[in-house]
Amino acid sequence: MSSKLAAPVRAFTGDAPLFLPGNTSDTVVALQAILHKAAESCDYFLKDYGNDGCCEEGAQYYRHAGLCLYGAMTVLNTVTGGHFASLFQWDKVKNIAAYILNVHVDDKYYFNFTDHGRTPENGMGS
């Protein structure tokens, strides 16, 4: 894998409008830097995922991985008035979202993958 970071999410920040309370000209530069940094964090997260959306740590980490990505993207989309909405349609992002459904067997059971058990009591977390 290349050490150069692809920046697909950061590409959206250049012309993103900011819709935050108290958004004055004095705060625009700081807000744009925060927006850029948040988008960069999404890029760093996405670079470690394949297009299939598989979480290499298994289902146990889904809440700390896929759901956190969704939360970050939702914040980016909200503070820019929907500017990041198309990110949710990317195949990789949709596959990350569907990952937990693909490893769920039934009831509380998940495929035993990597370092978690097959049920919440056996390493899936609460």
C-alpha positions in Angstrom: 0.0 0.0 0.0 1.3 3.4 -0.8 2.4 5.7 2.0 0.7 8.6 0.2 -2.8 9.3 1.6 -5.6 9.5 -1.0 -7.9 12.3 0.1 -11.3 11.7 -1.3 -13.2 13.1 1.7 -10.9 16.1 2.0 -11.6 16.9 -1.6 -15.1 17.9 -0.5 -13.9 20.6 1.9 -12.7 23.2 -0.5 -16.0 24.7 -1.4 -18.1 23.4 1.6 -20.4 25.9 3.1 -20.4 26.0 6.9 -23.8 26.2 8.7 -23.0 26.7 12.3 -24.5 29.1 14.9 -22.3 32.2 15.3 -20.5 31.6 12.0 -18.8 35.0 11.5 -15.9 36.0 9.3 -13.6 35.8 12.3 -14.3 32.1 12.8 -14.4 31.0 9.2 -10.7 30.2 8.9 -10.7 28.2 12.1 -13.9 26.3 11.1 -12.5 25.5 7.7 -9.3 24.1 9.4 -11.5 22.0 11.7 -13.6 20.8 8.8 -10.4 19.9 6.8 -8.9 18.0 9.8 -12.1 16.0 10.4 -12.3 15.1 6.7 -8.6 14.1 6.8 -9.4 11.8 9.7 -12.1 10.1 7.6 -9.6 9.7 4.8 -7.1 8.0 7.2 -9.8 5.7 8.4 -11.0 4.8 4.9 -7.4 4.1 3.6 -7.2 1.0 5.8 -10.4 -0.6 4.5 -10.8 -2.6 1.4 -13.7 -2.0 -1.0 -15.5 -4.9 0.6 -15.9 -3.0 3.8 -14.6 -5.8 6.0 -13.4 -4.8 9.5 -10.2 -6.7 10.1 -10.7 -6.7 13.8 -14.1 -8.4 13.4 -17.6 -7.6 14.5 -16.6 -6.7 18.0 -15.0 -3.4 16.8 -17.8 -2.4 14.5 -19.2 0.2 16.9 -15.7 1.7 17.3 -15.0 1.7 13.6 -17.9 1.7 11.1 -20.3 3.5 13.3 -17.7 6.1 14.2 -17.1 6.7 10.6 -20.9 7.2 10.1 -21.0 9.6 13.0 -18.1 11.7 11.7 -19.6 11.8 8.2 -23.0 12.8 9.6 -21.4 15.7 11.5 -19.5 16.8 8.3 -22.7 16.6 6.3 -24.8 18.4 8.9 -22.4 21.4 9.4 -22.1 21.9 5.7 -25.8 21.7 4.9 -25.6 18.4 3.1 -22.4 19.0 1.2 -21.0 15.6 2.1 -24.3 13.6 1.3 -22.8 11.8 -1.7 -20.2 10.2 0.6 -22.9 7.9 1.9 -23.4 6.5 -1.6 -19.8 5.4 -2.1 -19.5 1.6 -2.5 -16.8 1.3 0.2 -18.9 3.3 2.7 -22.0 1.3 1.9 -20.0 -1.9 2.3 -18.6 -0.8 5.7 -22.2 -0.1 6.8 -23.4 -3.5 5.6 -20.4 -5.4 7.2 -22.2 -6.1 10.5 -25.2 -7.5 8.7 -22.9 -9.8 6.6 -21.2 -11.4 9.7 -24.4 -11.7 11.7 -25.6 -15.3 11.9 -28.8 -15.2 14.0 -30.0 -13.7 17.3 -26.9 -12.8 19.3 -24.5 -14.9 17.1 -21.8 -13.6 14.8 -19.2 -15.3 12.7 -16.2 -15.9 14.9 -13.6 -13.7 13.2 -10.2 -12.6 14.5 -10.2 -11.9 18.2 -13.8 -11.9 19.3 -16.2 -14.7 20.3 -19.4 -15.7 18.6 -21.7 -13.9 21.1 -21.6 -10.6 23.1 -20.7 -12.6 26.2 -17.7 -14.1 24.5 -15.9 -10.9 23.4 -18.4 -9.0 21.4 -18.8 -6.2 24.0 -22.1 -4.9 25.3 
